[in-house]
Amino acid sequence: MIILKEYRLKIIIPLSLLFLNSSFFNPVFKSSYGNFSSDNLVYSVSSKKHDLSANIIYLKRDFNGFKELLAFKESRGRYLCVNKFGFIGKYQFSLGTLNMFKVRNGKKFLNDPELQEKVFLLNVQRNKWILRKDIKWFKGSTINGSLITESGILAAAHLSGPGNVKKYLRGNGKDNFKDAFGTSISFYMDYFKNYDLSFVKEVRNPRI
C-alpha cells in the first residue's frame, strides 16, 4: 500500500505542474522562453524615411491593390492631401488633369472621396487607351533591368503622363522622366509591376 501511494504521488505531482503551465492548453506557447529570440521581429513604427514595401505586403495584386498602393505612394492614402507643387487628393492629381474630366473646383474635389475614386478610374481608363499599342508591344520585355507589365506602364503614366511613358518605352529607357521629387518612370515601372488590371477598360474619352 505504501508503495502504491508513493507511485500515485509521483504521477499526480507532475500532472499538477503540467496543468498549471499555460502552454498545456495553448499550443501557441509551446516554445520555452529560454529559446525566445527577437532576431526575426519587425520594428513597425513608421519613420520619415519609410520603406513602402514593408507596409503594403497584404494587398492583393488586383485593381484595388494597385490603386491603394499607388495612393500610399502618392499621399499615404489621404484624400485631403495637398503637396507643395499644388497636386491634390489621395492620388495627387494636377488641376490640369482634373479639368480634362470637367472637375474645376479643387476644394470640392478634396472633400469628395467618391469623386476622387471615380476620377482615378477614369484616368487609368484613358491612359490605358492612349497606351494600348505600347502595352501590346512592350509587355513582357525588359528595360533598364525591369520587367515591363501593363500595371507598371499605367502607374508610370500616372506619374509622368502617357506621352513620357511612350518616349521611355520606344527609346528603350533612355528618356527616364523624373518628377519634382526625383521619382522616375523606371522606378514606377518596377514597383507597380504584375498587378492584374484586366478589369479596367480602354476608354478614349471617359466622362463622369
N, C-alpha and C positions, 0 to 999 in steps of 0.2 A: 504493500500500500504506500509506504513512504517513497519507494522508487517511482511509483505511478504519479504521485503528487508532484515530485520534482520534475518529472517528464512533462506534466501539464504546464507547470510554471515556465519551463523552458520554451514552450510553444506560445503561451499567452503573452508573455512579456515582449517578444519580438513583434507579434501581431499588433499589440497595442501601440508600439512605436511606429509601426507601418501606417496605422490609421491616423496617427497624429501628424504624419508627414503629408502635406497637401499634395505632393506630387503623386500620391497613390490615386487620387481622384482625377487629376487633370494631367493628361499626357503632355501638355504643352510645357510643363515644368519638370520634365524628366531629367534634363541636364543638371548637373550639380553646379553650384555657384563657384566652386573651385575651378571649373573648366570654362567659366564665362570669359568671353573676350569681346572687346569693343572695336576690334580691327575692322569689321565689315559694316559698322554702323555709319549712317549718312547724316552729316550735320545739315539740317534742313532750314536753318534760319537764313532768310534772304540777306543779300549784301548788295552794295551799289553795283558791283561788277558781277551780276548774277549770270549763272550758266543756264541758258534757256533749256538745254537738253535735259537738265536734271529736274525740270518742273513739269514736263509735258509727256511723261512716259506712259500715261494711261489712256491717251486719246486714240480712238480708232483711226485707221488710215482711210477715212471716207471724207465726204464733203464737210461734214460737221467738224471732224478732227482737223481738217485743213484750215477752215476759216477761224477756228478757235486758236490754233497755233499761230496763224498769221496775226490775229488780233492781239495775242500776247506779245508777239514780237514788236508790233507797231505801237501799242499803247498800254500793254499789260491788261488788256481787256476792258478798258474804261471808256464808257460811252461819252463822258463829259471831257475827255482829254483834248487839250489844245496845245500844240507844241509851239516853239518859238518862231517857227517859219510859217505859221498860220494853217497848218494841216489840222483837221479836226475830227473828233469822234473816235469810236472804237477801232476803225480801220484806217484812220488818218488820211482822209480824202482832202484834196485841194478844192478850193471854191470853183476852179475851172472844171474839174471833173463833175462836181455836183451840178453845175449849170447844164451839162450835157443831158442830165436827167430831170431838168426843169426844177431843180431844188435850189432856191435862191435865198432862202432865209436860214443862215447858219445857226442862229440861236435856236430856232425851232428844230432844226435837224439834230442839234446836240441833245435836245431834250425829248427826242422821239426814237427810242431804241428800235422799234419795229421798222421805222423808215430807214434807219441805218442798215439794218439787216437786208431790207429789200434792195437798197442801192448797191450793197456789196454783191449780191447775187446778180443783179443786172450788169454790173461792171465786169464780173467774171464771164458772163454770157457774151458780152460784147467783145472782150479780149479773146475769147475762145473762137469767135467768128473771124476776127481780124487775123489771128494766128493759126487758123485751121490748116493751111498748107504747110506752114513751118512745123507744126506738131506732127503732121504726117511724114514730112521729110526727115526730121531730125530725132524723133522719138526713138530711143534705144541706142543712139550713138553716144560717144564720149567726147566732151570738150573740156579742156583745162582740168582733166583728171576726174571729171564728174559725169555720172550717167545723166543723160537728158531724158526727162519724163514730161508728160503733159502737165502734171501738177507743178513741177518746177518751173516750167515755162510760164504758166499762168501766175504763179507767185512773183516771178521776176517782172511780169507785165504790170502787176500791181505796184511794184517798187519803182519801176523806171518808165512805164508806158510801153505799149506794144511795139512802137517803132524802134525803140532802143533794143528790144529783145530780138527783133528781126536782124538788126545790124550785128548783134552779138552772135547769133546762130549762123548767119550767112557769111560772116567774116571769121568763122572758126574761133570765136572767143577773143579776137583782138580788141574789139570795141567793148571793153568791160566797164560799162557805166557804173558810177558810184553816186549815191545820194549825198545830201549835205552832211550826213552823219558818217559817211565813209563806207556804207553798206553797199556791196557790189552785186551785180547781176549773178555772177558765178556763185556767190555765197547763197543767194536765194534759190538758185537752180538746184544746188546740192542739198540745202537744208529742208526744202519742201518737196523733195522727190518722192515718188511712189505712193502718192495718195490717189485713191480712186475717185475721179471726177466725172465718171461716165453719166452721173445724174444730171450734170449741167449741160444744157442745150446750147448750141451755137445760135446766137440771135444777132442779126445785123444792127437793128435799131431798137433795142429793148426800151420799153416805157413802163413807168409806174402805173 
